[in-house]
């Protein structure tokens, strides 16, 4: 009979120490160190205070421009400097994007995300992307794009076109960032997120787990996201998919329970954000996905492919949701 009060007390001891609710790395590390059942219990409490615990938001992601990126992100199949089998492709024509968006809507997606492998968009390319945004918005879907780093004024153009969310992941914490990417800095990503906020857009920003980082790096990433003012409305948590030909191809998978702890830490520190179970889900057993949902994940990418990596097919997801009694948002 004393187990639940004890769990609540343990979790409360790991809450932010200041009234402004800014988290420290030590506080998030303390969350990670809780017994798993206590951590999940606390995360589920926070989740139920802010969301329907049995509802999942579904997004579909389409690569509208694949390959040939000038950046050296160590996990990415689209970097031109790595030999991964991903070919450089031109920007998709508008009619193909509209058809893909309609198909996503028909399968139950509520948000359509478009990604382009650029360091940042040129003005002529941005004009084509804004056409896509207007068309997808016209189908009644929420819109999201990930286009890399933005120049001054570009976020305003995206807002004017009707964009809802801009995705720009921090990937990892500032201290580990240079071991993942060297062609730009962590501060450049923060700058783009600032431009997105100033334009009045919602932010989608998260990270990748399993790139060789330490638990402290993972805790620091969560802190950097949670302490953005305000925190991102959507927080994708990706489990590294090692791509042959990239520098991270041979990395061993992260422990499943450590991944669940990261989901729970994101939920507790960002109570009102959608926490998205993102890349790597194809390799996850149903039981692991269910544990992630219990720990506070309430959004997924829905469909058979992310930008260039596989994703569970819609029918497989439907079967899992039926077993778990989950409904779409």
C-alpha positions in Angstrom: 0.0 0.0 0.0 3.0 2.3 0.4 4.5 1.8 -3.0 2.6 4.6 -4.8 3.2 7.4 -2.3 6.9 6.4 -2.3 7.1 6.6 -6.1 5.4 10.0 -6.1 7.8 11.3 -3.4 10.9 10.0 -5.3 9.7 11.7 -8.5 8.9 15.0 -6.7 12.4 15.0 -5.4 13.6 15.2 -9.0 11.4 18.1 -10.0 12.9 21.5 -10.9 14.2 23.4 -8.0 13.1 26.8 -9.1 9.7 28.4 -9.5 10.4 29.1 -13.1 10.6 25.4 -13.8 14.0 25.5 -15.5 15.6 22.1 -15.3 19.3 21.3 -14.5 21.3 18.4 -15.9 21.6 17.0 -12.3 17.8 17.0 -11.9 17.3 15.1 -15.2 20.1 12.7 -14.3 18.2 12.1 -11.1 15.1 11.2 -13.1 17.1 8.7 -15.1 18.4 7.1 -11.9 14.9 6.4 -10.5 13.8 2.8 -10.4 12.1 2.2 -13.8 8.7 1.6 -12.4 8.8 4.8 -10.4 10.0 6.8 -13.4 7.2 5.4 -15.6 4.6 6.0 -12.9 5.6 9.7 -12.6 5.7 10.1 -16.4 2.3 8.5 -16.8 0.9 10.9 -14.1 2.3 13.9 -16.0 1.0 12.5 -19.3 -2.6 12.1 -17.9 -2.6 15.6 -16.5 -2.0 17.0 -20.0 -3.2 14.5 -22.6 -5.7 11.7 -23.2 -3.6 8.7 -22.3 -5.1 6.5 -25.0 -4.8 8.9 -28.0 -1.9 9.0 -30.4 -1.1 11.8 -32.9 0.0 10.5 -36.3 2.3 12.3 -38.7 3.5 11.2 -42.1 7.0 12.3 -43.3 7.8 12.7 -47.0 11.3 13.4 -48.4 10.6 16.1 -51.0 14.3 16.5 -51.9 16.6 13.5 -51.2 20.4 13.2 -51.0 23.3 15.4 -51.9 23.5 17.3 -48.6 26.7 19.2 -48.0 26.7 18.6 -44.2 28.6 15.8 -42.5 26.1 14.6 -39.9 27.6 11.3 -38.9 24.3 9.4 -38.8 22.8 10.6 -42.1 22.5 8.6 -45.3 21.9 11.8 -47.3 25.3 13.4 -46.7 27.1 13.7 -50.1 30.4 12.7 -48.6 29.3 9.2 -47.5 28.7 6.3 -49.8 25.3 5.0 -48.6 23.4 4.1 -51.7 21.2 7.2 -51.4 21.1 9.0 -54.7 20.8 12.8 -55.1 17.3 13.6 -56.4 15.6 16.8 -57.5 12.8 18.5 -55.6 9.6 16.5 -56.0 6.9 18.0 -58.3 3.9 19.6 -56.6 1.4 17.0 -57.8 3.4 14.1 -56.3 3.5 15.9 -52.9 -0.3 16.5 -53.0 -0.9 12.9 -53.9 1.3 11.7 -51.0 -0.4 14.1 -48.6 -3.9 12.9 -49.6 -2.9 9.3 -49.2 -1.5 10.1 -45.7 -4.7 11.8 -44.7 -6.8 8.8 -46.0 -4.7 6.5 -43.8 -5.4 8.6 -40.7 -2.5 11.0 -40.5 -3.3 14.5 -39.1 0.1 16.1 -39.8 2.1 16.0 -43.0 5.8 16.7 -42.7 8.1 17.5 -45.7 11.8 17.2 -45.5 14.6 18.4 -47.8 18.3 17.5 -47.6 19.7 21.0 -47.6 22.1 22.9 -45.4 19.4 25.5 -45.8 17.0 26.4 -48.6 17.8 28.8 -51.4 15.1 31.4 -52.1 14.1 29.8 -55.4 13.6 26.5 -53.6 11.8 28.1 -50.7 9.2 29.5 -53.2 8.5 25.9 -54.4 8.2 24.6 -50.8 5.7 27.4 -49.9 3.5 26.2 -52.8 3.6 22.7 -51.3 2.7 24.0 -47.9 -0.3 25.9 -49.3 -1.5 22.8 -51.2 -1.1 20.4 -48.2 -2.8 22.9 -45.9 -5.7 23.0 -48.4 -6.3 19.3 -47.8 -7.0 20.0 -44.1 -3.7 18.7 -42.7 -1.3 20.3 -40.3 1.9 21.1 -42.1 5.5 20.7 -41.0 8.8 21.1 -42.9 12.4 20.4 -42.1 14.7 22.3 -44.5 17.9 22.9 -42.5 19.1 26.2 -41.2 17.1 29.3 -42.2 18.2 32.7 -43.3 16.7 35.9 -42.0 13.1 36.3 -43.3 12.6 32.8 -44.5 10.7 31.7 -41.4 8.3 34.6 -42.1 7.7 33.4 -45.6 6.9 29.9 -44.3 4.5 31.4 -41.8 2.8 33.4 -44.5 2.3 30.2 -46.6 0.4 28.6 -43.7 3.1 26.5 -42.1 2.2 25.1 -38.7 5.5 23.5 -37.5 9.1 23.8 -38.3 11.3 20.8 -37.5 14.9 21.4 -36.6 16.3 18.8 -34.2 19.1 19.6 -31.8 20.3 16.0 -32.3 22.4 15.9 -29.2 23.7 18.2 -26.4 26.1 21.0 -27.1 29.1 19.2 -25.5 28.8 16.1 -27.7 27.7 17.9 -30.8 31.1 18.2 -32.4 31.5 14.4 -32.3 28.4 14.1 -34.5 28.6 17.1 -36.8 31.5 19.5 -37.7 30.1 21.5 -40.7 28.0 23.7 -38.4 27.7 24.3 -34.7 25.0 23.6 -32.1 24.5 27.3 -31.8 23.5 27.5 -35.4 20.6 25.2 -34.7 19.5 27.3 -31.7 19.6 30.4 -34.0 17.2 28.8 -36.5 14.9 27.8 -33.7 14.9 31.4 -32.5 13.9 32.6 -36.0 11.1 30.1 -36.1 9.7 31.3 -32.8 10.0 34.9 -33.8 7.9 34.2 -36.9 5.2 32.7 -34.8 5.6 29.1 -35.9 5.4 26.1 -33.7 8.7 24.2 -33.0 9.3 20.5 -33.6 12.7 19.7 -32.1 14.2 16.6 -30.5 17.2 14.4 -30.7 18.8 11.1 -31.6 19.7 8.5 -28.9 22.4 5.9 -29.4 25.1 7.9 -31.2 27.8 7.0 -28.6 26.7 9.7 -26.2 26.7 9.2 -22.4 23.7 9.3 -20.1 24.8 12.8 -19.0 24.7 13.9 -22.7 21.2 12.5 -23.0 20.1 14.4 -19.8 21.7 17.6 -21.1 19.9 17.3 -24.4 16.6 16.9 -22.6 17.5 20.0 -20.5 18.4 22.1 -23.5 15.0 21.2 -25.1 12.9 21.7 -21.9 14.5 25.0 -21.1 13.7 26.6 -24.5 11.2 29.3 -23.9 8.7 27.8 -24.5 9.7 24.2 -25.0 9.0 22.6 -28.4 5.4 21.7 -29.1 6.7 18.4 -30.6 9.7 16.5 -29.4 10.8 13.7 -31.7 13.0 11.1 -29.9 14.8 9.0 -32.5 16.6 5.7 -31.9 19.7 5.7 -34.1 19.3 3.6 -37.2 22.9 2.7 -38.2 23.3 3.3 -41.9 26.0 1.4 -43.8 28.6 3.9 -45.2 28.1 6.5 -42.4 30.6 6.9 -39.5 28.0 5.5 -37.1 27.3 2.3 -39.1 29.0 0.0 -36.5 27.5 1.5 -33.3 25.9 -1.0 -31.0 22.2 -0.4 -30.2 21.3 1.5 -27.0 19.7 -0.5 -24.2 16.0 -0.6 -24.6 15.3 0.5 -21.1 17.6 3.5 -21.4 15.6 4.5 -24.4 12.4 4.2 -22.4 14.0 6.3 -19.7 14.7 9.0 -22.2 11.1 9.1 -23.3 9.9 9.4 -19.7 12.4 12.2 -19.0 11.1 14.1 -22.0 7.5 13.7 -20.9 8.2 14.8 -17.3 10.3 17.8 -18.3 8.0 18.9 -21.2 4.5 18.1 -19.9 2.5 19.8 -22.6 4.6 18.7 -25.6 3.9 15.9 -28.0 6.7 13.4 -27.5 7.1 11.5 -30.7 8.4 8.0 -31.0 10.3 8.5 -34.3 13.2 6.8 -36.2 14.1 3.3 -35.1 10.5 2.2 -34.5 10.6 -0.4 -37.3 13.0 -2.5 -35.3 11.1 -2.2 -32.0 9.0 -5.0 -30.7 5.4 -4.2 -29.9 6.1 -4.6 -26.2 8.9 -1.9 -26.4 6.6 0.5 -28.3 3.9 -0.1 -25.7 6.3 0.7 -22.9 7.3 3.9 -24.7 3.6 4.9 -24.9 3.2 4.1 -21.2 6.3 6.3 -20.5 4.6 9.3 -22.3 5.1 9.0 -26.0 1.9 10.1 -27.7 2.9 10.8 -31.3 4.4 8.6 -34.1 5.5 8.8 -37.7 2.9 6.8 -39.6 3.6 5.2 -42.9 6.2 2.8 -44.5 9.1 5.2 -44.8 10.7 8.2 -43.0 13.1 10.4 -45.0 15.2 7.4 -46.2 14.8 4.8 -43.5 12.0 2.2 -43.0 9.1 2.6 -40.7 6.3 0.2 -39.6 3.6 -0.1 -42.2 0.3 1.5 -41.5 -1.5 -1.9 -41.2 1.0 -3.1 -38.6 0.5 0.1 -36.6 -3.3 -0.3 -36.8 -3.0 -3.8 -35.5 -0.9 -2.6 -32.6 -3.2 0.3 -31.7 -6.1 -2.1 -31.8 -4.4 -4.4 -29.2 -3.5 -1.4 -27.0 -6.9 0.4 -27.3 -5.2 3.5 -28.8 -7.1 6.0 -30.9 -5.9 8.7 -33.3 -5.9 12.4 -32.4 
